[in-house]
């Protein structure tokens, strides 16, 4: 029988070796202390392929910068580095094989001695590898046959140390009375020793400044002091009550542990959190109550490039506000802020509101992705997403507005001071004729793509005079294109807006329709077409469709 190697695609290739490895009794690992000049290092154990050799500097694996020779040689081979490893580097060369069967012998085929020898060599090499790993493990002495060798259960050893009772059996020890060491070293090769104080200062908790988190004590000052003293602050699990606005300055990070890290207001007359600078990160916590859950508005510097991710806001009057005017006369801009996976539940006025409170610029180019506004029974009096004022691609991508049909004004509302707003894959849901998307007079160049209209109101309630583009959006017309110039256009089917006219006397046409089908069955009909100056570039067709002898006379207003 011949030896065959079986691969993942079930194909086979015969394993051919001119001479098989004679596996010596050796440990498949060797270490060197480099001298800064040597580039060639031998390994005295055989490998089957170059990929079987693990090369490490001070315990860190190296994947390039060297060449391996001697694969398949019983006596081993060598590693040649492109440049000499640095002085005193610990070089480790280790054979590391996947524990697997390499060959399959076909029933009724020729028996290949080389194949079976190679397979046995591989098995011996694998056993040597396991034996070497076992040599480095802690173990009980062979004479201790009565000692319990199973660790305490997971639930019993959590946050405890490992010790041994009077019989030498492993037990979990309570560490509450133990004094921690003064230093910390992370697990892993290359870890450096640090003081405990230095380690704990990486990310401070608001509890380090006296916050209680029981939902009763006022934790406002503790949160403010933590954010003043440190750039990165952690909110642990708990309900942290506040009585005034928490201001978050530039370059700060406030991060929680998830939905059980809660900042709750004790009233609705103040804004919960205000981001007043740039490059702020807020993530993984929950905001409850307040006049505004989260407000972004520049104070002493622009309010830009802030990242708000995985935040939920419950029962605020308005969930999120972006004020482009800034909170001072400086009118610092509110641009390029990013919101991702934000839930605003039970807002009482608006979910998201973009505006400017006084003079200055509008909030521009802010991005909302996978954000959801959900009334969830609350009497939301405003809208889900309200761009009252804002410019230059404020975009809402994969966002949902599910608002109370009894009280809400719209799911998405594009106000009179907005231009170039993007709605991409918006999801709208309500009832009682609440509009899915409302476009106010004064809004300019709104773009709507892939609108899901689950409210029974107008899909697009347009008061803008057609100042929008739509694709796969609205009803009954899915698409709306603004004035365009085509230099080469192929149309497989072209339809025109058509008007049907039946009567006698005089009819005046406007440019709202391209094709006019006219019946003069009731008498001679005079059709007046617009003045040429009022219809530049407009093509109009008038067609008599009845078989009567009555005339249809077309005249231009210019000729009357």
ZISULRA-V725088 format. One record per backbone hydrogen bond with DSSP energy under -0.5 kcal/mol. CO is the residue of the C=O (numbers start at 1). NH is the residue of the N-H. E is the energy in kcal/mol with one decimal. If there is no record, write none. Layout:
co->CO nh->NH e->E
co->CO nh->NH e->E
This chain:
co->1 nh->112 e->-1.2
co->2 nh->106 e->-0.8
co->3 nh->15 e->-1.0
co->4 nh->104 e->-3.0
co->5 nh->13 e->-1.7
co->7 nh->10 e->-2.3
co->11 nh->7 e->-2.5
co->13 nh->5 e->-2.5
co->14 nh->16 e->-0.8
co->15 nh->17 e->-0.5
co->21 nh->23 e->-0.9
co->22 nh->24 e->-0.6
co->24 nh->26 e->-1.3
co->26 nh->28 e->-0.5
co->27 nh->29 e->-1.9
co->28 nh->95 e->-2.3
co->30 nh->93 e->-2.9
co->32 nh->34 e->-0.6
co->32 nh->91 e->-2.7
co->34 nh->88 e->-2.7
co->38 nh->85 e->-0.6
co->39 nh->81 e->-2.3
co->41 nh->79 e->-3.0
co->43 nh->77 e->-1.7
co->47 nh->72 e->-3.4
co->49 nh->52 e->-2.1
co->50 nh->53 e->-1.6
co->52 nh->54 e->-0.5
co->52 nh->96 e->-3.1
co->53 nh->55 e->-0.5
co->54 nh->94 e->-2.2
co->55 nh->62 e->-3.3
co->56 nh->58 e->-0.6
co->56 nh->92 e->-2.3
co->57 nh->60 e->-2.6
co->59 nh->61 e->-0.5
co->60 nh->57 e->-2.6
co->65 nh->82 e->-2.5
co->67 nh->80 e->-2.8
co->69 nh->78 e->-1.6
co->70 nh->73 e->-2.1
co->73 nh->76 e->-1.6
co->77 nh->43 e->-2.6
co->78 nh->69 e->-2.5
co->79 nh->41 e->-2.3
co->79 nh->81 e->-0.5
co->80 nh->67 e->-2.5
co->86 nh->89 e->-1.9
co->89 nh->34 e->-2.8
co->89 nh->91 e->-0.8
co->90 nh->58 e->-2.9
co->90 nh->92 e->-0.5
co->91 nh->32 e->-2.6
co->92 nh->56 e->-2.2
co->92 nh->94 e->-0.5
co->93 nh->30 e->-2.2
co->94 nh->54 e->-3.6
co->94 nh->96 e->-0.6
co->98 nh->100 e->-1.3
co->104 nh->4 e->-1.7
co->104 nh->106 e->-0.5
co->106 nh->109 e->-1.8
co->111 nh->113 e->-0.6
co->112 nh->116 e->-2.0
co->113 nh->117 e->-2.5
co->114 nh->118 e->-2.5
co->115 nh->119 e->-2.3
co->116 nh->120 e->-2.4
co->117 nh->121 e->-2.5
co->118 nh->122 e->-2.3
co->119 nh->123 e->-2.0
co->120 nh->124 e->-2.4
co->121 nh->125 e->-2.5
co->122 nh->126 e->-2.2
co->123 nh->127 e->-2.1
co->124 nh->128 e->-2.5
co->125 nh->129 e->-2.0
co->126 nh->130 e->-2.1
co->127 nh->131 e->-2.6
co->128 nh->132 e->-2.3
co->129 nh->133 e->-2.0
co->130 nh->134 e->-2.3
co->131 nh->135 e->-1.6
co->132 nh->136 e->-0.7
co->133 nh->136 e->-0.8
co->134 nh->137 e->-1.4
co->141 nh->144 e->-1.8
co->143 nh->145 e->-1.7
co->144 nh->147 e->-0.7
co->148 nh->170 e->-0.8
co->153 nh->157 e->-1.4
co->154 nh->157 e->-0.6
co->154 nh->158 e->-1.0
co->157 nh->160 e->-1.6
co->159 nh->175 e->-0.6
co->161 nh->163 e->-0.5
co->161 nh->173 e->-3.4
co->163 nh->171 e->-2.6
co->165 nh->168 e->-2.2
co->169 nh->165 e->-2.4
co->171 nh->163 e->-2.9
co->173 nh->161 e->-2.6
co->175 nh->178 e->-1.4
co->178 nh->180 e->-0.6
co->182 nh->196 e->-2.1
co->184 nh->194 e->-2.8
co->188 nh->191 e->-1.5
co->192 nh->186 e->-0.5
co->194 nh->184 e->-3.8
co->195 nh->199 e->-2.4
co->196 nh->200 e->-2.6
co->197 nh->201 e->-1.0
co->199 nh->202 e->-1.5
co->204 nh->234 e->-3.0
co->205 nh->208 e->-1.3
co->206 nh->209 e->-1.2
co->206 nh->211 e->-1.8
co->207 nh->210 e->-1.6
co->213 nh->239 e->-1.9
co->217 nh->219 e->-0.8
co->217 nh->241 e->-0.7
co->219 nh->223 e->-2.0
co->220 nh->224 e->-2.4
co->221 nh->225 e->-2.9
co->222 nh->226 e->-2.1
co->223 nh->227 e->-2.1
co->224 nh->228 e->-1.7
co->225 nh->229 e->-2.1
co->226 nh->230 e->-1.9
co->231 nh->253 e->-3.1
co->232 nh->204 e->-1.1
co->233 nh->255 e->-2.4
co->234 nh->206 e->-2.1
co->234 nh->236 e->-0.6
co->235 nh->257 e->-0.8
co->238 nh->240 e->-0.6
co->238 nh->262 e->-2.6
co->239 nh->215 e->-2.2
co->239 nh->241 e->-0.8
co->240 nh->264 e->-2.0
co->241 nh->219 e->-2.9
co->242 nh->266 e->-2.0
co->245 nh->247 e->-0.7
co->246 nh->274 e->-2.4
co->247 nh->249 e->-0.6
co->248 nh->276 e->-2.1
co->248 nh->277 e->-0.6
co->249 nh->252 e->-1.0
co->252 nh->281 e->-2.4
co->253 nh->233 e->-2.8
co->253 nh->255 e->-0.5
co->254 nh->283 e->-1.9
co->255 nh->235 e->-2.5
co->258 nh->261 e->-2.0
co->260 nh->238 e->-3.1
co->260 nh->262 e->-0.9
co->261 nh->286 e->-2.8
co->262 nh->240 e->-3.1
co->262 nh->264 e->-0.6
co->263 nh->288 e->-2.5
co->264 nh->242 e->-2.6
co->270 nh->291 e->-2.7
co->272 nh->246 e->-2.8
co->273 nh->295 e->-2.5
co->274 nh->248 e->-3.1
co->274 nh->276 e->-0.7
co->275 nh->297 e->-2.3
co->276 nh->299 e->-2.0
co->276 nh->301 e->-0.6
co->278 nh->251 e->-2.6
co->280 nh->307 e->-2.9
co->281 nh->254 e->-2.7
co->282 nh->309 e->-2.4
co->283 nh->256 e->-2.2
co->284 nh->258 e->-2.3
co->285 nh->312 e->-1.5
co->286 nh->263 e->-2.9
co->287 nh->314 e->-3.0
co->288 nh->265 e->-2.4
co->290 nh->317 e->-2.1
co->291 nh->318 e->-1.9
co->292 nh->272 e->-2.9
co->293 nh->273 e->-1.4
co->294 nh->321 e->-2.2
co->295 nh->275 e->-3.0
co->296 nh->323 e->-2.4
co->298 nh->327 e->-2.8
co->301 nh->299 e->-0.6
co->302 nh->304 e->-0.9
co->304 nh->279 e->-1.9
co->306 nh->308 e->-0.5
co->306 nh->338 e->-3.0
co->307 nh->282 e->-2.5
co->307 nh->309 e->-0.5
co->308 nh->340 e->-2.5
co->309 nh->284 e->-1.0
co->310 nh->284 e->-0.6
co->310 nh->285 e->-0.6
co->311 nh->343 e->-2.0
co->312 nh->287 e->-2.9
co->313 nh->345 e->-2.7
co->314 nh->289 e->-3.1
co->316 nh->348 e->-1.6
co->317 nh->349 e->-3.2
co->318 nh->293 e->-2.2
co->319 nh->294 e->-2.0
co->320 nh->353 e->-2.3
co->321 nh->296 e->-2.6
co->321 nh->323 e->-0.5
co->322 nh->324 e->-0.7
co->322 nh->355 e->-2.4
co->323 nh->326 e->-0.9
co->324 nh->361 e->-0.6
co->328 nh->331 e->-1.5
co->332 nh->298 e->-0.5
co->333 nh->303 e->-2.9
co->334 nh->364 e->-1.0
co->335 nh->305 e->-0.8
co->337 nh->367 e->-2.9
co->338 nh->308 e->-2.8
co->339 nh->369 e->-2.9
co->340 nh->310 e->-1.9
co->342 nh->372 e->-2.7
co->343 nh->313 e->-2.8
co->343 nh->345 e->-0.6
co->344 nh->374 e->-2.6
co->345 nh->315 e->-2.0
co->348 nh->381 e->-2.0
co->349 nh->382 e->-2.1
co->350 nh->319 e->-1.8
co->351 nh->320 e->-2.3
co->352 nh->386 e->-3.0
co->353 nh->322 e->-2.5
co->354 nh->388 e->-1.3
co->354 nh->389 e->-1.7
co->355 nh->324 e->-2.6
co->363 nh->391 e->-0.8
co->364 nh->336 e->-1.1
co->366 nh->395 e->-2.1
co->367 nh->339 e->-2.6
co->368 nh->397 e->-3.0
co->369 nh->341 e->-2.0
co->371 nh->400 e->-2.2
co->372 nh->344 e->-3.2
co->373 nh->402 e->-3.0
co->374 nh->346 e->-3.0
co->375 nh->378 e->-2.3
co->378 nh->380 e->-2.0
co->382 nh->409 e->-3.1
co->382 nh->410 e->-0.8
co->383 nh->351 e->-1.9
co->384 nh->351 e->-0.5
co->384 nh->352 e->-2.3
co->385 nh->387 e->-0.6
co->385 nh->413 e->-2.9
co->386 nh->354 e->-2.7
co->386 nh->388 e->-1.2
co->387 nh->415 e->-2.7
co->388 nh->417 e->-1.8
co->390 nh->419 e->-2.3
co->391 nh->365 e->-1.7
co->393 nh->395 e->-0.7
co->394 nh->422 e->-2.2
co->395 nh->368 e->-2.5
co->396 nh->424 e->-2.5
co->397 nh->370 e->-2.4
co->399 nh->427 e->-2.5
co->400 nh->373 e->-2.8
co->401 nh->403 e->-0.6
co->401 nh->429 e->-2.3
co->402 nh->375 e->-2.9
co->404 nh->407 e->-0.9
co->404 nh->408 e->-2.8
co->409 nh->435 e->-0.6
co->410 nh->384 e->-1.1
co->411 nh->384 e->-0.6
co->411 nh->385 e->-2.1
co->412 nh->438 e->-2.6
co->413 nh->387 e->-2.6
co->413 nh->415 e->-0.7
co->414 nh->440 e->-2.8
co->415 nh->418 e->-1.3
co->417 nh->390 e->-1.5
co->418 nh->444 e->-2.0
co->420 nh->393 e->-1.7
co->421 nh->447 e->-2.8
co->422 nh->396 e->-2.2
co->422 nh->424 e->-0.5
co->423 nh->425 e->-0.5
co->423 nh->449 e->-2.8
co->424 nh->398 e->-2.5
co->426 nh->428 e->-0.5
co->426 nh->452 e->-2.5
co->427 nh->401 e->-2.8
co->428 nh->454 e->-2.4
co->429 nh->403 e->-1.8
co->431 nh->434 e->-1.1
co->434 nh->457 e->-1.1
co->435 nh->411 e->-1.9
co->436 nh->412 e->-2.0
co->437 nh->461 e->-3.3
co->438 nh->414 e->-3.2
co->438 nh->440 e->-0.6
co->439 nh->463 e->-2.9
co->440 nh->443 e->-1.9
co->444 nh->420 e->-2.3
co->446 nh->469 e->-2.7
co->447 nh->423 e->-2.8
co->448 nh->471 e->-2.3
co->449 nh->425 e->-2.6
co->449 nh->426 e->-0.6
co->451 nh->453 e->-0.7
co->452 nh->428 e->-2.1
co->452 nh->454 e->-1.0
co->458 nh->436 e->-3.0
co->458 nh->437 e->-0.6
co->459 nh->437 e->-1.0
co->460 nh->462 e->-1.1
co->461 nh->439 e->-2.8
co->461 nh->463 e->-0.7
co->466 nh->468 e->-2.0
co->467 nh->446 e->-1.6
co->469 nh->448 e->-2.4
co->470 nh->480 e->-2.2
co->471 nh->450 e->-2.6
co->472 nh->451 e->-0.9
co->476 nh->478 e->-0.7
co->478 nh->473 e->-3.0
co->480 nh->470 e->-2.0
co->484 nh->486 e->-0.5
co->489 nh->491 e->-0.5
co->497 nh->514 e->-1.5
co->497 nh->515 e->-2.4
co->499 nh->517 e->-2.7
co->501 nh->519 e->-2.7
co->505 nh->526 e->-3.4
co->507 nh->528 e->-3.2
co->510 nh->513 e->-0.6
co->514 nh->541 e->-2.5
co->515 nh->499 e->-2.7
co->516 nh->518 e->-0.6
co->516 nh->543 e->-2.7
co->517 nh->501 e->-3.2
co->518 nh->545 e->-2.6
co->518 nh->546 e->-0.6
co->519 nh->503 e->-1.6
co->520 nh->523 e->-1.7
co->524 nh->505 e->-2.1
co->525 nh->527 e->-0.6
co->525 nh->553 e->-2.9
co->526 nh->507 e->-2.8
co->526 nh->528 e->-0.6
co->527 nh->529 e->-0.6
co->527 nh->555 e->-2.8
co->528 nh->509 e->-3.1
co->529 nh->557 e->-1.8
co->531 nh->534 e->-0.9
co->532 nh->535 e->-1.2
co->535 nh->538 e->-1.9
co->541 nh->516 e->-2.5
co->543 nh->518 e->-3.3
co->551 nh->525 e->-2.5
co->552 nh->554 e->-0.5
co->553 nh->527 e->-3.6
co->555 nh->529 e->-2.8
co->556 nh->559 e->-1.7
co->557 nh->560 e->-1.3
